[in-house]
Amino acid sequence: MRSIRKIGLRLLLIIVVIVVYEIGVRYAYESYFASVIYTNREKSQMAGTIETLYCGTSTMQRGINMDVADQEMDTISFNIASSDQPMDGTYFLMKDMVKDNPVNTVFLGVSPETMSKDKLATKWKSLVVDRLDGAEDKMDYLIHGSSIEEWPYLLLYSVRVDDYLDFKAVKKNITKKCSKEFAEGSTHDKYYRGRGAFGRNKVYQAEPVGTLEQRKSAFNSADIYQKYEDYFKKCIEFCQEKDIEVVLLYPPMTGNKINKYKDITPIHDYYGEIAQEYGVEFWDFNYYKDLKTVFSNEFFEDEKHLNGEGGKVFARELAKVYRAYQAGEKTDKFFLDICPFYLAAE
C-alpha cells in the first residue's frame, strides 16, 4: 500500500512539474498578440451574456463585423469560427459556448472546401483545443476529432515551439505581457476585430467579372467527408434540441472564386437539401439578388474573404434579411433562384 502511495505521489509530482513547465513555456514563447489570448479573455469576460454565435471557418471569422452586427440585430454575439475549422471542432466549441451562455441564435457557416478535406492540419485543430474551456470538452475533441499522434502537439505548447533559442522574441513577449497595455487588451494583432472576429484592410486587386458561363461543376457532394457531414447535421440537431434558432449561412464570394467552381449550383443544392431536411433557413449570399452590386471586389481581401469594410457591409445586409425573417416575412425576396453571375446584364 505504501509503495502504491509513493508511486501515486511521484506521478502527481511529475504532472505538476509538466504543467508548470508548459505554463512557463507558453507564457514565454506564445506571441503577445496571438488572437487566442484575446478571444479566450473576452469569452471569459462575456460569459453569461452571449446570445448569438457565428460558427464556421475563415470566411465566417473574417466576414462579420461584430459591432455592426450587434447594433443592427440588437444582440450580444461572439464569433467562434477559425481557419479551416473542422466541423467536429465547431460542434464542440458550440456546445462549450451554449453551456455558459443564453445563446438563442446560431449562424452556422458553410464551407464545402473544408468539409471535403478528410485531413486537416493539426495546427488548425489546435485552435479548437485552445479555445475549449472544459477539460471534458477538450478530451471529447481529442478522442473524436484527432489522432493519438496529434495529442502531444494539441496538449503541450512546448511541442509547438519552433525555435527555443529565439531569446529576442521571448524578451519581447514577457515585456509586453507584463505591460499595462496587455492587461487592457490593446496589444493584439491589428487585424483582430474583437470577440473572435478578423478583418484585414487589404483590397482584392482583380478585374471584376461580368456574366459567367455555367460549366460542369468542380464540386461533387460525394467528395464531402462523411464525418464532417455528420457533425454538420449534429450541429443543427444540437441547436434544435436546445431550442436555439439556427440559420445556415454561405458568405458571399467574388465572381472570380465562383468562376473557379465552374458552377456553384450543386453547392447551393447540397446545403439547401440539408436545410430542407431539418426545416431551417439557408441564406446563400452567393444567390443574393444584389450580390454583384453590393459585394464588389473592394470589399474583399482575396477571392473569397471579405476585408474589414466588407465585414461591415455583410453585417448590415445579413441584418436586413434577419430582421425581415424575425418579422415573419419571406426571405425569398432577397435571393434569386440562380447566382446573379450566371445572369446576363440587363
N, C-alpha and C positions, 0 to 999 in steps of 0.2 A: 504493500500500500504506500509506504514511504517512497519507494522508487518511482511509483506512478506519479506521486505528487511532485517529486523532483523533476521528472520529465515534463509534467504539465507546466511547472513554473519556468523551466528553461524555454519551452515553446512560447510561452507568454512573453518572456523577455525578448526572444528573437523577433516576435511580431511587433512588440513595442519599438525595438531598435529600427526595424524596417520602416514602420510608419513614420517615426521621427525623421529618419533619413530621407524618405520620399517627400515629406513636407518641406524639409530644408532644400532639397534639390529643386523642387517646383518653385519655391519662393525665389531662389537664386537664378534659375535658368528660364523660367517661363516669362516671356516678354511682358513688360508692364502694360503694354497696350493690347494684349490679347483679348479679343472680344468676349471670350467665355467668362473672363473675370467679371466684366461689367454686366453681362447677361445674367449670370447667377446672382450677382449682388442686387440687381434691380428686381429679379424674380423673387428674391427673399424679402425685399422691402415692400413689394406689392402683394405679397401673399395674403389671400383672403379677400382680394378686391377685383381680380381679373375676371371679366365677363365674356370676352371674345378671344378666340385663338386663331392665328394664321399658321397653317401647317403645310409642310411640303419641302421642296428643295430650294436651290438658289433663286429661281425665278420668283418664288413667293417671298423669300427673305429680302430680296432687293426690289421687289415690285410694289411694296406698300409703305407709304409714309404714315407712321403710326399716329402722329399728332393730327394730321389732316383726317385720317380715318376715324379717329375717336371723336373729333369735333363734328364731323359730318354725320356720324351714326350714333352719337350720344352714348358712347360706351367706354369701357376701360379695357384695352386689349394688350396682347403680348404676341410676339412672333417667335415660334419655336422651329421655324424652318432653318435649313443649313445646306451647304453644298453637297450634292449627291447623297442626300439623306435617304437611307434605306427605309422602306415602308414599315418594317418591323420597328425601326427606331422611332418613326413618327408615332406609331401606336403606343409604345411605352412612354414616350415623352408626353403624349396627350393624356394618358392615364395618370401620370405623375402630376400634371398641372390641374386636372379636374379634381384630384384628391384634396387639394389645398385651396381651391378657388371656386366661386359661384359661377362657373362657366355655363353660359346659356346658348352660345353660338360658336360654331366651328366652321371656318373656311378651309376646306381640305383641297390643297393644290394638287393638280395632276401633272405628272411628268413621265411621258411614255418612254423617253430615253433612259431614265434612271431605272424604271420598272422593267426594262428589257435587259438589264445587266445582272447576270447571275453571280458576278463577283464585283464587289465594290472595295475600294482601297480601305485598308484598316484605319488610316488617318481620318477618314470621314466618319467611321464608326466611333472613333474616339470622341468626336464632337457630341455624339449622343450620350455616351457613358459619362462624360464630364458634366453634362447638364442634368442628368438624372439625380434627384435628391436622395431617395430612399435606397438603402442597401438591398432591400428585397427587389426593387425595380432594376437596379444595376445587375444583380445576379440573374434575374429573369432574362435580361437582354443579353448577358454574356452567354447564357445557355442556349437561347433561341435565336440570337442574332449574330453570333460569331463562332469561330472555331477555337478549340483549346490553344492552338498555336498562336492565336491573336491575343490571348488573355494577358501575357506579360506586357505587351505594348499598351493595351487598354487600361490595365490596372496600375502599372508602375510608370510614373512620369520619367524616372531615371533612364528607362529604355528608350524614350523618345529623344533624349538629348543627343545632338549630332556632334557637338564639339565641347568637351568638358574643359578645354584649355582656353576658351574664349572668355578670359577674365575681364576684358573690357566691357563685354555685354553684361556680365554678372554684376560688375560695379555699377553700371548704369541702371540695371533692373532694381538692385537693392536701394540705390539712392532715390530713384523715382517712387518705389513702393513705401519708402519712409516719409515721403513728402505729403504736404497738406493737399496738394492738387490730386494726388492719387486717392487719398481718403475721400475727397469730394467727388471723385469720378470724372475728372476733367482731363485725364491723360490717355484716354482711349484713342484708337485708330480714328483718324479724321473722317473716315467713311462710315463709321459706326453711328447709326442714327438713333440709337436707344431702343430699349425693350426688344432686343434681338434682331432688329432690322438693319439693313445696309443700304447705302445709296451713293454710288460714285458720281463724280462730276463730269466724267468723260462723256463725250458725244460720239455716237457711231458715225463714222465717216464713210458713207457709201451712197451711191446714187439710188434715189428712190425708185422702186419698181412700179410698173403700171399694171396692166392686166396679165395674169399668169395663166399658163396653159395647164390643165389637169392631165397628168400622165399616170402611169402605174405607180402607186404609192410605195415609198420606201418603208412604210410602216406596215407591219403584219401583226395582228393581235396574237398570233401563235408564238411570237417571239417574246411576249410578256412572260417574265419569270413567275411561275405558278405561286411560289411562296409570297412574292410581293403582291400579286393579285389577291391572294387570300387575306393578307394583312390590310390591304386597302379596304376590302369589304369588312374586315373586323373593326376598322376604324369607324365605319358607318354604323355597324351594329352596336358598337360600344356607345356611340352618341345617342342612338335611338333608345337603348336600354336605360340611359341616364336622362332621357327626355331633353336632350340637347339638340337644338336646331343645327343641321349640317348642310352645307352648300358645297358642291363640287365646283372647283374654280380653275379655269385654264387662263393664266395671264396672257396678255397679247404678245405677239412676236412681230418682228419685222417681216416685210414681204420677202426679203432675201432668205430668211430662215424658213419661211413657209415654202418657198420655192425648192429648198433642199429636200423637203419631204416629198416633193413632186405632186402630192395630193394629200391634204390633211383630213379629208372626209372620213377615212377609216378610223382615224384617231377620235374624231368627234363622235362617230357612231359607237365606238367601243365604250367610251365613258358614258355616252348617252344611254346605252343599254343598261349599264350598271345603275345609273341614276333612276331609270325607269323601274328596274328590278326592286329597288328599295324605296321608291316613292319620294326621292329627294330632288332638289333643284340642281341643275348643271348649267353653269354660266360659262360658256366658251367665248371669251373675248376675242378670239380669232374669227368669230362669226358676228361680232358686234357690228351693227349697221354703220357706225361711224368710225370703224377701225382705221381706215386709210386717212381720214382727215384729222382725227383726234390724236392718234398714236403715230405721229411721223417720226422719222429717224432721229430727230433732235432730242427725243425723249428716251433714247436707248443708249446704253454704253457699248453694247455689241449687238449681234444679230438677234439675241433672244432675252437679254437682261435689260430691264428698264434702269435708267440712271436716277439720280436724286430728284430731278424735276419730274421725270416720268412717274416716279412713285407717288408724287402728289397728284398728278393728273389721274392716274389709275385709281387712287383712293377716292377721288371725287366721283369718277364715273361709276365705280363699284357702289358707292353710297347711294347714287341716284337710282340704280337698279334695286338695291336693297330696300330703300325707303318705299319704293313702289310695291315691292313684294310684301313688305310689312303692312302696307295699306290694303292688301288684298287684291292688288291689280295683277294682271297677267304680265309676266316678264318677257313674253314672246315679242312684244312690240320693240324691244331694244335689240333684238337679234334677227339675223336673216336665216334662211334655210340653207345658205351656202356661204362660204368665205367670200367676203367682198372682193378679194383679189382675183377671184375667178369670174367676176362680172366686168363686162366692158364698160368703160367710162361713158356716161351719157353726154 
